Amino acid sequence: MRQVETDESKSEASRGFAPPSRRSILAGVGVILGSAGLASAEPMPPSTVTNPPRDFRPGATPTTYFTDPDVLAVDPAFEAYIVPNSAIRRLWTGALWAEGPAWNAVGRFLIWSDIPNNRQMRWLEEDGHVSTFRMPSNNSNGNSFDWQGRQLSCEHATRRVVRYELDGSATVLADRFEGKPFNSPNDIVQHIDGSYWFTDPPYGGQLYEGLPDEAGGPSNPKGHLNPRLGQPAGIVTGRRVLPNAVYRIDPSGRIDRILTDDQIPDPNGPCFSPDHRILYVTSTGKGPGDTGPGGKGEIYAFDVAEGGKLSNRRLFADCVVDGIRCGPDGVRTDVDGNVWASSNAGRAVGYNGVTVWNPAGKLIGRIRLPEVCGNITFGGPKRNRLFMAASQSLYAVTVNTQGSGPA
């Protein structure tokens, strides 16, 4: 088709501008799409803010940035923790909802849960190989390794906490309190005194992440859901009967309820300060069957005394950034006492990922991901690599600090 020359195009030409032809426009679009990796067969998650859009796929061309543009120093203090030539990498994708990453220092591998797919995955450090580690996993959520190198897992479907022993056997650490089954243990850490601390919110009572209650229970009030579908013969179902809480398993085996739902609504991710004198717990949103208002997406801190006695409850961080609620889930501390928290900002693009708070509760840094981040941990041979389980994928970035302990 012949291009008609107009007075406007003559004017632009006289100023050194030429109107683009259709061919040049299409060619330019092709260059942009090709450079962004959008023309390939594998779909790419959208960039958070980077322009042109980043390609996070494992086999993608490395970024050309010297300092990753999605690792942000909100406060100058965070610059000391940024490794300038380290970029965020998407190590793997393919989960339905990734949670509970934990680093095995002896085996040099990472495990994490894919809750809806009822499996645990493993990433090998030496070559990046990913495989199914344990299936079925009883819809496990949080995982960690204790000081003896044994894996701890919180299981939704069986409403219990288990420990995998070094000889290959498994031990049920907790499955009920005062004769009543737990709701759905969520996340667990070990204190230096040998005790295990875990949270018990109701999120595993959802059809997607575990087993709903039997008919009439809080997460199945109309009785329309059948919790036995897809489960093996003999599966034990039940109803939620306990309030949300945080529990401590004493080295003797005694189980104590140490925090109630009134003290911290919908408790989710626990972690300790490097000296184990402070407990941090995230309070997330209202869960299935909750009768109260639910959590607001905040982090609380408590002083820890001998025997697990807690005091001085205080709001550590409201997790609001630029007016956006960056809902925390999993948390970990580094050796300097900073708190690294996963961020679920929903559809607020650019605010999902990780927030970093100094020991005084001041936001100092952010890591932006193209997916909602559920949980994090430090790993790698030097424990200076931050692994982030985010929605369907696993991400990692090297930082200039170390995690404060096995988790």
ROGURO-251939 format. One record per residue (C-alpha): residue number from 1; chain; x, y, z. Coordinates in Angstrom, 1 decimal, padded with zeros to 4 digits. Example, Ala and Ser with C-alpha at 12.3 -4.5 7.8 and 13.67 -1.06 7.14 Angstrom:
(atom 1,"A",(012.3,-004.5,007.8));
(atom 2,"A",(013.7,-001.1,007.1));
% end
This chain:
(atom 1,"A",(000.0,000.0,000.0));
(atom 2,"A",(001.4,003.4,-001.0));
(atom 3,"A",(002.1,005.8,001.9));
(atom 4,"A",(000.5,009.1,001.4));
(atom 5,"A",(002.6,012.1,002.2));
(atom 6,"A",(000.8,014.6,004.3));
(atom 7,"A",(001.6,018.2,005.4));
(atom 8,"A",(002.3,016.8,008.9));
(atom 9,"A",(004.8,014.2,007.6));
(atom 10,"A",(006.5,016.9,005.5));
(atom 11,"A",(006.9,019.1,008.6));
(atom 12,"A",(008.4,016.2,010.6));
(atom 13,"A",(010.8,015.4,007.7));
(atom 14,"A",(012.0,019.0,007.6));
(atom 15,"A",(012.8,018.7,011.3));
(atom 16,"A",(014.8,015.5,010.8));
(atom 17,"A",(012.0,013.1,011.7));
(atom 18,"A",(010.6,010.4,009.4));
(atom 19,"A",(007.3,008.7,010.1));
(atom 20,"A",(007.9,005.0,010.8));
(atom 21,"A",(006.7,002.6,008.2));
(atom 22,"A",(004.6,-000.5,009.1));
(atom 23,"A",(007.6,-002.7,008.3));
(atom 24,"A",(009.9,-000.8,010.7));
(atom 25,"A",(007.3,-000.9,013.5));
(atom 26,"A",(006.8,-004.7,013.1));
(atom 27,"A",(010.6,-005.2,013.0));
(atom 28,"A",(011.0,-003.2,016.2));
(atom 29,"A",(008.3,-005.2,018.0));
(atom 30,"A",(010.0,-008.4,016.9));
(atom 31,"A",(013.3,-007.2,018.4));
(atom 32,"A",(011.7,-006.3,021.7));
(atom 33,"A",(009.8,-009.6,022.0));
(atom 34,"A",(012.8,-011.6,021.0));
(atom 35,"A",(015.1,-009.8,023.5));
(atom 36,"A",(012.6,-010.3,026.3));
(atom 37,"A",(012.1,-014.0,025.6));
(atom 38,"A",(008.4,-013.6,024.9));
(atom 39,"A",(008.5,-015.4,021.6));
(atom 40,"A",(009.7,-018.7,023.0));
(atom 41,"A",(007.4,-021.7,023.6));
(atom 42,"A",(007.8,-021.5,027.4));
(atom 43,"A",(005.7,-018.8,029.0));
(atom 44,"A",(007.6,-016.2,031.0));
(atom 45,"A",(006.4,-014.6,034.2));
(atom 46,"A",(005.9,-010.9,033.9));
(atom 47,"A",(008.7,-008.6,035.1));
(atom 48,"A",(008.0,-006.6,038.3));
(atom 49,"A",(009.4,-003.3,037.2));
(atom 50,"A",(012.4,-004.0,035.0));
(atom 51,"A",(012.4,-002.5,031.5));
(atom 52,"A",(012.9,-004.4,029.2));
(atom 53,"A",(011.1,-007.2,031.0));
(atom 54,"A",(013.5,-009.7,032.6));
(atom 55,"A",(013.6,-013.3,031.7));
(atom 56,"A",(013.7,-015.3,034.9));
(atom 57,"A",(013.8,-018.7,033.3));
(atom 58,"A",(016.7,-021.0,034.4));
(atom 59,"A",(018.2,-021.2,030.9));
(atom 60,"A",(017.7,-017.6,030.1));
(atom 61,"A",(020.5,-015.2,029.1));
(atom 62,"A",(022.2,-013.7,032.2));
(atom 63,"A",(021.2,-010.2,033.1));
(atom 64,"A",(023.6,-007.5,032.1));
(atom 65,"A",(023.1,-005.5,035.3));
(atom 66,"A",(026.0,-005.0,037.7));
(atom 67,"A",(023.7,-004.5,040.6));
(atom 68,"A",(020.4,-006.3,040.3));
(atom 69,"A",(017.6,-003.7,039.9));
(atom 70,"A",(015.1,-005.7,041.9));
(atom 71,"A",(017.3,-005.8,045.0));
(atom 72,"A",(016.6,-002.5,046.6));
(atom 73,"A",(018.4,-000.7,049.4));
(atom 74,"A",(015.5,001.2,051.1));
(atom 75,"A",(018.0,002.4,053.7));
(atom 76,"A",(021.8,002.8,053.1));
(atom 77,"A",(022.4,000.2,055.8));
(atom 78,"A",(021.2,-002.5,053.4));
(atom 79,"A",(023.8,-001.8,050.8));
(atom 80,"A",(026.4,-003.7,052.9));
(atom 81,"A",(024.3,-006.9,052.3));
(atom 82,"A",(024.0,-006.6,048.6));
(atom 83,"A",(026.5,-008.5,046.4));
(atom 84,"A",(026.9,-006.2,043.4));
(atom 85,"A",(027.4,-008.8,040.7));
(atom 86,"A",(024.8,-011.3,042.0));
(atom 87,"A",(021.5,-011.5,040.2));
(atom 88,"A",(018.2,-013.0,041.2));
(atom 89,"A",(017.9,-016.4,039.5));
(atom 90,"A",(014.8,-018.5,038.9));
(atom 91,"A",(016.1,-022.0,039.7));
(atom 92,"A",(012.9,-024.0,038.9));
(atom 93,"A",(009.2,-023.7,038.2));
(atom 94,"A",(006.4,-026.2,038.2));
(atom 95,"A",(004.8,-026.2,041.6));
(atom 96,"A",(001.2,-025.3,042.4));
(atom 97,"A",(002.1,-023.6,045.7));
(atom 98,"A",(005.7,-023.7,046.9));
(atom 99,"A",(006.4,-023.4,050.6));
(atom 100,"A",(008.8,-024.4,053.4));
(atom 101,"A",(012.3,-024.3,051.9));
(atom 102,"A",(015.0,-025.8,054.1));
(atom 103,"A",(018.8,-026.3,053.6));
(atom 104,"A",(020.6,-029.5,054.3));
(atom 105,"A",(024.2,-028.4,055.0));
(atom 106,"A",(025.7,-031.9,054.9));
(atom 107,"A",(024.0,-033.1,051.7));
(atom 108,"A",(024.2,-029.6,050.2));
(atom 109,"A",(020.7,-029.7,048.9));
(atom 110,"A",(017.5,-027.7,049.4));
(atom 111,"A",(014.1,-029.2,050.0));
(atom 112,"A",(010.7,-027.5,049.8));
(atom 113,"A",(007.0,-028.4,049.8));
(atom 114,"A",(004.6,-028.3,046.9));
(atom 115,"A",(001.6,-028.4,049.1));
(atom 116,"A",(-001.3,-029.0,046.6));
(atom 117,"A",(000.7,-031.6,044.7));
(atom 118,"A",(001.3,-033.5,047.9));
(atom 119,"A",(005.1,-033.7,047.5));
(atom 120,"A",(008.4,-032.4,048.6));
(atom 121,"A",(011.0,-031.3,046.1));
(atom 122,"A",(014.8,-031.3,046.2));
(atom 123,"A",(017.3,-029.1,044.5));
(atom 124,"A",(021.0,-030.3,044.3));
(atom 125,"A",(023.6,-027.6,044.7));
(atom 126,"A",(026.3,-029.1,042.5));
(atom 127,"A",(024.3,-029.1,039.2));
(atom 128,"A",(020.9,-027.6,039.9));
(atom 129,"A",(019.1,-030.9,039.4));
(atom 130,"A",(015.5,-030.9,040.7));
(atom 131,"A",(013.6,-034.1,041.6));
(atom 132,"A",(010.7,-035.3,043.8));
(atom 133,"A",(012.1,-035.9,047.2));
(atom 134,"A",(009.1,-037.3,049.0));
(atom 135,"A",(005.6,-038.2,047.7));
(atom 136,"A",(003.1,-038.3,049.2));
(atom 137,"A",(004.1,-035.8,051.8));
(atom 138,"A",(000.8,-035.6,053.6));
(atom 139,"A",(000.5,-032.0,052.2));
(atom 140,"A",(003.5,-030.9,054.1));
(atom 141,"A",(004.0,-027.2,054.5));
(atom 142,"A",(007.0,-025.9,056.6));
(atom 143,"A",(010.2,-027.8,056.8));
(atom 144,"A",(013.5,-027.2,058.6));
(atom 145,"A",(016.6,-029.1,059.8));
(atom 146,"A",(017.4,-029.2,063.4));
(atom 147,"A",(020.8,-028.8,065.0));
(atom 148,"A",(021.4,-032.6,064.6));
(atom 149,"A",(020.7,-032.4,060.9));
(atom 150,"A",(017.3,-034.2,061.1));
(atom 151,"A",(014.5,-033.0,058.8));
(atom 152,"A",(011.3,-031.6,060.5));
(atom 153,"A",(008.1,-031.3,058.6));
(atom 154,"A",(004.6,-029.9,059.4));
(atom 155,"A",(001.9,-031.9,057.7));
(atom 156,"A",(-001.5,-030.6,056.9));
(atom 157,"A",(-003.4,-033.7,055.9));
(atom 158,"A",(-002.3,-035.7,059.1));
(atom 159,"A",(-002.4,-032.6,061.3));
(atom 160,"A",(001.0,-033.5,062.8));
(atom 161,"A",(004.7,-032.6,063.2));
(atom 162,"A",(007.2,-035.3,062.2));
(atom 163,"A",(010.9,-035.7,062.4));
(atom 164,"A",(012.9,-037.9,059.9));
(atom 165,"A",(015.7,-039.6,061.8));
(atom 166,"A",(019.2,-040.1,060.5));
(atom 167,"A",(018.6,-043.9,060.2));
(atom 168,"A",(015.7,-043.3,057.8));
(atom 169,"A",(012.8,-043.8,060.2));
(atom 170,"A",(010.3,-041.2,061.1));
(atom 171,"A",(009.0,-040.0,064.4));
(atom 172,"A",(005.7,-038.3,065.2));
(atom 173,"A",(006.7,-035.4,067.5));
(atom 174,"A",(003.2,-034.0,067.9));
(atom 175,"A",(-000.3,-034.8,066.6));
(atom 176,"A",(-002.6,-033.5,069.4));
(atom 177,"A",(-002.9,-031.3,072.4));
(atom 178,"A",(-004.9,-032.2,075.5));
(atom 179,"A",(-006.3,-035.1,073.5));
(atom 180,"A",(-007.5,-033.0,070.6));
(atom 181,"A",(-006.0,-033.0,067.1));
(atom 182,"A",(-004.2,-030.0,065.8));
(atom 183,"A",(-005.6,-027.8,063.1));
(atom 184,"A",(-002.8,-028.0,060.5));
(atom 185,"A",(000.8,-027.4,061.8));
(atom 186,"A",(002.3,-024.8,059.5));
(atom 187,"A",(006.0,-024.0,060.2));
(atom 188,"A",(008.6,-025.1,062.7));
(atom 189,"A",(012.0,-024.1,064.1));
(atom 190,"A",(014.3,-025.4,066.8));
(atom 191,"A",(015.5,-023.4,069.8));
(atom 192,"A",(019.1,-023.8,071.0));
(atom 193,"A",(017.8,-025.5,074.2));
(atom 194,"A",(016.6,-028.4,072.0));
(atom 195,"A",(012.9,-027.6,072.0));
(atom 196,"A",(010.9,-027.4,068.9));
(atom 197,"A",(008.4,-024.4,068.3));
(atom 198,"A",(005.7,-024.7,065.7));
(atom 199,"A",(002.6,-022.7,064.6));
(atom 200,"A",(-000.9,-024.2,064.2));
(atom 201,"A",(-003.2,-022.0,062.1));
(atom 202,"A",(-006.1,-023.4,060.1));
(atom 203,"A",(-004.9,-023.1,056.5));
(atom 204,"A",(-004.5,-026.8,055.9));
(atom 205,"A",(-008.3,-027.1,056.4));
(atom 206,"A",(-008.7,-025.8,052.8));
(atom 207,"A",(-009.5,-028.2,050.0));
(atom 208,"A",(-006.5,-026.9,048.0));
(atom 209,"A",(-003.8,-027.4,050.7));
(atom 210,"A",(-005.0,-030.4,052.8));
(atom 211,"A",(-008.2,-031.8,054.1));
(atom 212,"A",(-011.3,-029.8,054.8));
(atom 213,"A",(-013.2,-030.6,058.0));
(atom 214,"A",(-015.8,-033.3,058.1));
(atom 215,"A",(-019.4,-032.1,057.4));
(atom 216,"A",(-020.4,-029.4,059.8));
(atom 217,"A",(-016.8,-028.5,060.7));
(atom 218,"A",(-015.5,-024.8,060.6));
(atom 219,"A",(-014.0,-025.2,057.1));
(atom 220,"A",(-016.9,-027.3,055.8));
(atom 221,"A",(-020.0,-025.9,057.5));
(atom 222,"A",(-022.5,-026.9,054.7));
(atom 223,"A",(-021.0,-030.4,054.4));
(atom 224,"A",(-020.7,-030.1,050.6));
(atom 225,"A",(-017.0,-031.1,050.6));
(atom 226,"A",(-015.9,-034.7,050.9));
(atom 227,"A",(-012.5,-034.8,052.6));
(atom 228,"A",(-011.9,-038.4,051.7));
(atom 229,"A",(-011.7,-037.8,048.0));
(atom 230,"A",(-008.3,-038.5,046.6));
(atom 231,"A",(-007.1,-040.0,049.9));
(atom 232,"A",(-005.9,-043.5,050.7));
(atom 233,"A",(-008.1,-046.0,052.5));
(atom 234,"A",(-008.2,-045.5,056.2));
(atom 235,"A",(-007.4,-041.8,056.1));
(atom 236,"A",(-008.5,-040.2,059.4));
(atom 237,"A",(-010.6,-037.1,059.0));
(atom 238,"A",(-012.0,-034.8,061.6));
(atom 239,"A",(-013.1,-031.4,062.6));
(atom 240,"A",(-011.2,-028.4,063.8));
(atom 241,"A",(-011.6,-028.2,067.6));
(atom 242,"A",(-008.6,-026.2,068.8));
(atom 243,"A",(-008.0,-022.5,068.5));
(atom 244,"A",(-005.0,-021.2,066.5));
(atom 245,"A",(-001.9,-021.2,068.6));
(atom 246,"A",(001.9,-021.5,068.9));
(atom 247,"A",(003.3,-024.6,070.6));
(atom 248,"A",(006.6,-025.7,072.2));
(atom 249,"A",(007.8,-029.3,072.3));
(atom 250,"A",(010.1,-029.7,075.2));
(atom 251,"A",(013.1,-032.0,074.9));
(atom 252,"A",(011.3,-034.2,077.4));
(atom 253,"A",(008.4,-034.5,074.8));
(atom 254,"A",(005.9,-032.4,076.8));
(atom 255,"A",(003.9,-030.1,074.5));
(atom 256,"A",(003.0,-026.6,075.8));
(atom 257,"A",(000.7,-024.0,074.3));
(atom 258,"A",(002.8,-020.8,074.5));
(atom 259,"A",(000.8,-018.3,072.5));
(atom 260,"A",(-002.9,-018.1,071.9));
(atom 261,"A",(-004.9,-016.7,069.0));
(atom 262,"A",(-005.7,-013.6,071.2));
(atom 263,"A",(-002.0,-012.9,071.6));
(atom 264,"A",(-001.1,-013.4,067.9));
(atom 265,"A",(-004.0,-014.0,065.5));
(atom 266,"A",(-003.4,-016.7,062.8));
(atom 267,"A",(000.3,-017.4,063.7));
(atom 268,"A",(002.3,-018.6,060.7));
(atom 269,"A",(006.1,-018.3,060.4));
(atom 270,"A",(008.3,-018.4,063.5));
(atom 271,"A",(012.0,-017.7,063.9));
(atom 272,"A",(014.5,-016.8,066.6));
(atom 273,"A",(017.1,-014.0,066.8));
(atom 274,"A",(020.7,-015.1,066.5));
(atom 275,"A",(021.0,-015.4,070.3));
(atom 276,"A",(017.6,-017.1,070.7));
(atom 277,"A",(016.4,-014.5,073.1));
(atom 278,"A",(013.7,-013.1,070.8));
(atom 279,"A",(011.0,-015.0,069.1));
(atom 280,"A",(009.5,-013.5,065.9));
(atom 281,"A",(006.1,-014.8,064.6));
(atom 282,"A",(004.2,-013.6,061.6));
(atom 283,"A",(000.4,-013.0,061.9));
(atom 284,"A",(-001.3,-013.7,058.6));
(atom 285,"A",(-004.8,-013.3,057.2));
(atom 286,"A",(-008.0,-014.9,058.4));
(atom 287,"A",(-008.1,-018.6,057.9));
(atom 288,"A",(-010.9,-021.0,057.0));
(atom 289,"A",(-013.3,-021.4,060.0));
(atom 290,"A",(-011.9,-018.5,061.9));
(atom 291,"A",(-014.5,-016.8,063.9));
(atom 292,"A",(-012.4,-013.7,064.9));
(atom 293,"A",(-011.1,-010.9,062.7));
(atom 294,"A",(-007.9,-012.8,061.8));
(atom 295,"A",(-004.4,-011.5,061.4));
(atom 296,"A",(-003.5,-008.3,059.7));
(atom 297,"A",(-000.3,-009.3,058.1));
(atom 298,"A",(002.2,-008.2,060.7));
(atom 299,"A",(005.3,-009.5,062.6));
(atom 300,"A",(005.3,-009.7,066.4));
(atom 301,"A",(008.3,-010.1,068.7));
(atom 302,"A",(008.5,-011.7,072.2));
(atom 303,"A",(011.3,-012.0,074.7));
(atom 304,"A",(012.3,-015.6,075.4));
(atom 305,"A",(013.3,-016.8,078.9));
(atom 306,"A",(014.5,-020.1,080.2));
(atom 307,"A",(012.0,-022.9,079.7));
(atom 308,"A",(010.3,-021.1,076.8));
(atom 309,"A",(008.6,-018.4,078.9));
(atom 310,"A",(007.6,-015.5,076.7));
(atom 311,"A",(007.1,-011.8,077.7));
(atom 312,"A",(007.1,-008.3,076.3));
(atom 313,"A",(004.8,-008.8,073.4));
(atom 314,"A",(005.3,-006.1,070.8));
(atom 315,"A",(004.5,-005.3,067.2));
(atom 316,"A",(007.8,-005.6,065.4));
(atom 317,"A",(006.7,-004.5,061.9));
(atom 318,"A",(003.4,-003.8,060.3));
(atom 319,"A",(004.8,-004.8,056.9));
(atom 320,"A",(003.3,-001.8,055.1));
(atom 321,"A",(005.5,-000.5,052.4));
(atom 322,"A",(004.5,002.6,050.4));
(atom 323,"A",(001.0,002.1,051.6));
(atom 324,"A",(001.0,-001.5,050.3));
(atom 325,"A",(000.4,-004.4,052.7));
(atom 326,"A",(003.3,-006.8,052.1));
(atom 327,"A",(001.9,-009.7,054.0));
(atom 328,"A",(004.6,-011.9,055.7));
(atom 329,"A",(004.5,-015.7,055.8));
(atom 330,"A",(008.0,-017.2,056.4));
(atom 331,"A",(010.7,-015.4,058.3));
(atom 332,"A",(014.4,-015.9,059.0));
(atom 333,"A",(017.1,-013.9,060.7));
(atom 334,"A",(020.7,-013.3,059.6));
(atom 335,"A",(023.8,-013.2,061.9));
(atom 336,"A",(023.4,-009.5,062.4));
(atom 337,"A",(019.8,-009.9,063.7));
(atom 338,"A",(018.0,-008.5,060.6));
(atom 339,"A",(014.7,-010.1,059.9));
(atom 340,"A",(014.0,-011.3,056.4));
(atom 341,"A",(010.4,-011.9,055.6));
(atom 342,"A",(008.6,-013.2,052.6));
(atom 343,"A",(006.1,-010.8,051.0));
(atom 344,"A",(002.6,-011.5,049.7));
(atom 345,"A",(001.3,-008.2,048.2));
(atom 346,"A",(-001.2,-009.9,046.0));
(atom 347,"A",(-001.8,-008.0,042.8));
(atom 348,"A",(000.4,-005.1,043.9));
(atom 349,"A",(003.1,-005.8,041.2));
(atom 350,"A",(006.5,-004.9,042.4));
(atom 351,"A",(005.9,-005.5,046.1));
(atom 352,"A",(005.9,-009.3,046.2));
(atom 353,"A",(009.2,-010.9,047.2));
(atom 354,"A",(011.1,-010.2,050.4));
(atom 355,"A",(011.2,-007.4,052.9));
(atom 356,"A",(014.2,-006.9,055.2));
(atom 357,"A",(013.9,-005.3,058.7));
(atom 358,"A",(016.7,-004.3,061.0));
(atom 359,"A",(016.6,-005.4,064.7));
(atom 360,"A",(014.7,-002.2,065.6));
(atom 361,"A",(011.9,-003.0,063.1));
(atom 362,"A",(013.0,-000.5,060.5));
(atom 363,"A",(012.6,-001.5,056.8));
(atom 364,"A",(016.1,-001.4,055.2));
(atom 365,"A",(015.7,-003.5,052.0));
(atom 366,"A",(013.5,-005.2,049.5));
(atom 367,"A",(013.8,-008.0,047.0));
(atom 368,"A",(011.2,-007.9,044.2));
(atom 369,"A",(009.9,-011.1,042.5));
(atom 370,"A",(007.4,-011.6,039.7));
(atom 371,"A",(005.5,-014.1,042.0));
(atom 372,"A",(004.0,-014.0,045.5));
(atom 373,"A",(006.6,-015.3,047.9));
(atom 374,"A",(005.5,-017.7,050.6));
(atom 375,"A",(008.6,-018.7,052.5));
(atom 376,"A",(012.4,-018.2,052.6));
(atom 377,"A",(015.6,-019.7,054.0));
(atom 378,"A",(019.4,-019.2,053.9));
(atom 379,"A",(021.5,-021.9,052.4));
(atom 380,"A",(024.4,-022.7,050.2));
(atom 381,"A",(027.8,-024.0,051.4));
(atom 382,"A",(028.4,-020.6,053.2));
(atom 383,"A",(024.8,-020.1,054.1));
(atom 384,"A",(024.9,-016.8,052.2));
(atom 385,"A",(022.3,-017.6,049.5));
(atom 386,"A",(018.7,-016.6,050.1));
(atom 387,"A",(016.3,-019.2,048.7));
(atom 388,"A",(012.7,-018.0,048.0));
(atom 389,"A",(009.8,-020.3,047.5));
(atom 390,"A",(007.4,-018.1,045.5));
(atom 391,"A",(004.1,-019.4,044.2));
(atom 392,"A",(005.0,-021.8,041.4));
(atom 393,"A",(008.8,-021.3,041.4));
(atom 394,"A",(012.0,-021.4,043.4));
(atom 395,"A",(014.3,-018.3,043.3));
(atom 396,"A",(017.7,-017.5,044.8));
(atom 397,"A",(020.1,-014.6,045.2));
(atom 398,"A",(023.5,-014.5,046.9));
(atom 399,"A",(023.7,-011.9,049.7));
(atom 400,"A",(026.6,-010.5,051.8));
(atom 401,"A",(025.5,-012.1,055.1));
(atom 402,"A",(024.7,-015.5,056.6));
(atom 403,"A",(021.6,-017.1,058.0));
(atom 404,"A",(021.7,-017.3,061.8));
(atom 405,"A",(021.3,-021.0,062.1));
(atom 406,"A",(020.0,-024.2,060.5));
(atom 407,"A",(016.4,-023.9,059.4));
% end
